[in-house]
Amino acid sequence: MESYPQKYGKPLKVLAFDFGTKRIGVAYGQSLTGTAQALPVVPAKDGIPDWGQLEKLVSVWKPDAFVVGLPWHMDDSESELLIRARKFGNRLEGRLHKPCYGIDERLTSFEARGELLRGESTGAVDSLAARLILEAWFAGLPALTPS
């Protein structure tokens, strides 16, 4: 799974996901502003999402791409959850026909919990983490280049 598109000819609308085995955090944003907003979580059963809900999100928000947070261990080794998150990203791409990119999301859930405790945000920690993942992805996105 690549981290960023090689080229893109217009600002991107993106749905981002913080993968979990019980809940999947979701956020939507646009590369033009580099900002994202948390959306309601999607329930999952042992990592299998409610695909109907994901299809509705795609229908409503009409993203150009997906971003999935990849939870690496602090020593840069792959976690079991990273392997499952990557698989989820591959399935998103295959089922919903949009490119999916992966980004290192170490500590985003920790940061999201901190925002909640400080009263800076409200909502589910999973979707706040997805928002942070997407904002980090936008920050690293190469400048707009013609396709």
C-alpha positions as CSV (number, residue, x, y, z in Angstrom):
1,M,0.0,0.0,0.0
2,E,1.5,3.3,-1.1
3,S,1.6,6.3,1.2
4,Y,0.7,9.0,-1.4
5,P,-0.5,9.3,-5.0
6,Q,2.2,9.8,-7.6
7,K,0.2,12.5,-9.3
8,Y,-3.2,14.1,-8.9
9,G,-4.8,16.8,-11.0
10,K,-7.3,18.3,-8.6
11,P,-7.8,18.7,-4.8
12,L,-8.7,15.4,-3.2
13,K,-11.7,14.5,-1.1
14,V,-10.7,11.7,1.3
15,L,-12.2,9.4,3.8
16,A,-9.7,8.2,6.5
17,F,-10.0,5.3,8.8
18,D,-8.6,4.3,12.2
19,F,-9.0,0.5,12.0
20,G,-10.0,-1.4,15.0
21,T,-11.5,-4.9,15.6
22,K,-14.7,-3.5,17.3
23,R,-14.9,0.0,15.9
24,I,-13.5,1.8,12.9
25,G,-13.0,5.5,13.3
26,V,-13.9,7.6,10.3
27,A,-13.0,11.2,9.2
28,Y,-13.6,13.2,6.0
29,G,-11.4,16.0,4.6
30,Q,-10.2,17.9,1.6
31,S,-6.7,18.4,0.5
32,L,-7.5,22.0,-0.6
33,T,-7.9,23.1,3.1
34,G,-5.8,20.3,4.7
35,T,-8.5,19.9,7.3
36,A,-10.7,17.0,8.4
37,Q,-13.7,16.3,10.5
38,A,-14.5,13.3,12.6
39,L,-17.6,11.2,11.5
40,P,-19.5,8.6,13.4
41,V,-17.6,5.3,13.9
42,V,-18.4,2.2,11.9
43,P,-19.0,-0.9,14.0
44,A,-16.9,-4.0,13.3
45,K,-17.0,-7.6,14.4
46,D,-13.6,-9.0,14.9
47,G,-12.3,-6.5,12.4
48,I,-15.0,-7.1,9.8
49,P,-16.7,-3.8,9.1
50,D,-20.4,-3.1,8.4
51,W,-19.8,-2.8,4.6
52,G,-23.3,-1.4,4.1
53,Q,-22.4,1.6,6.3
54,L,-19.1,2.1,4.5
55,E,-20.9,2.0,1.2
56,K,-23.3,4.7,2.5
57,L,-20.4,6.9,3.6
58,V,-18.9,6.7,0.1
59,S,-22.2,7.5,-1.5
60,V,-22.7,10.5,0.8
61,W,-19.2,12.0,0.9
62,K,-18.0,10.9,-2.6
63,P,-14.3,10.6,-1.8
64,D,-11.6,10.4,-4.4
65,A,-9.5,8.2,-2.2
66,F,-9.1,6.5,1.2
67,V,-6.4,6.7,3.9
68,V,-5.9,4.0,6.5
69,G,-3.8,4.4,9.6
70,L,-1.1,1.8,10.0
71,P,-0.3,1.1,13.6
72,W,3.4,0.2,13.6
73,H,5.2,-0.8,16.8
74,M,7.4,1.8,18.3
75,D,10.5,-0.3,17.3
76,D,9.3,-0.1,13.6
77,S,8.2,-3.7,13.6
78,E,4.8,-4.7,12.2
79,S,1.9,-5.2,14.7
80,E,-0.8,-7.8,14.2
81,L,-3.2,-4.8,14.0
82,L,-1.1,-3.3,11.2
83,I,-1.4,-6.4,9.2
84,R,-5.2,-6.4,9.6
85,A,-5.4,-2.6,8.9
86,R,-3.5,-3.1,5.6
87,K,-5.9,-6.0,4.7
88,F,-8.8,-3.7,5.5
89,G,-7.3,-1.0,3.2
90,N,-6.9,-3.6,0.4
91,R,-10.5,-4.6,0.7
92,L,-11.7,-1.0,0.8
93,E,-9.9,-0.4,-2.5
94,G,-11.2,-3.6,-4.1
95,R,-14.8,-3.3,-2.9
96,L,-15.4,0.4,-3.2
97,H,-13.1,1.1,-6.2
98,K,-11.1,4.0,-4.9
99,P,-7.3,4.1,-4.3
100,C,-6.3,3.5,-0.7
101,Y,-3.2,4.9,0.9
102,G,-1.6,4.0,4.2
103,I,0.1,6.2,6.8
104,D,2.0,5.5,10.0
105,E,-0.5,6.3,12.8
106,R,1.6,5.6,15.9
107,L,0.2,7.4,18.9
108,T,-2.8,9.0,17.2
109,S,-5.3,7.3,19.5
110,F,-3.2,8.5,22.5
111,E,-3.2,12.1,21.0
112,A,-7.0,11.8,20.4
113,R,-7.6,10.8,24.0
114,G,-5.5,13.8,25.1
115,E,-7.7,16.1,23.1
116,L,-10.8,14.6,24.7
117,L,-9.3,15.0,28.2
118,R,-8.3,18.6,27.6
119,G,-11.8,19.4,26.3
120,E,-10.4,20.3,22.8
121,S,-12.7,17.8,21.1
122,T,-15.8,15.8,21.6
123,G,-16.9,12.5,20.1
124,A,-15.4,9.0,19.8
125,V,-11.7,8.6,20.2
126,D,-11.6,6.4,17.1
127,S,-12.9,9.0,14.8
128,L,-10.8,11.7,16.4
129,A,-7.8,9.5,15.7
130,A,-9.0,9.1,12.1
131,R,-9.2,12.9,11.8
132,L,-5.6,13.2,13.1
133,I,-4.5,10.5,10.7
134,L,-6.0,12.4,7.8
135,E,-4.6,15.8,8.8
136,A,-1.1,14.2,9.1
137,W,-1.6,12.7,5.6
138,F,-2.6,16.0,4.2
139,A,0.5,17.7,5.8
140,G,2.7,15.2,4.0
141,L,0.9,15.3,0.6
142,P,3.1,16.5,-2.2
143,A,2.0,19.8,-3.8
144,L,-0.7,19.5,-6.4
145,T,0.9,18.3,-9.7
146,P,-0.8,17.8,-13.0
147,S,-1.8,14.2,-13.7
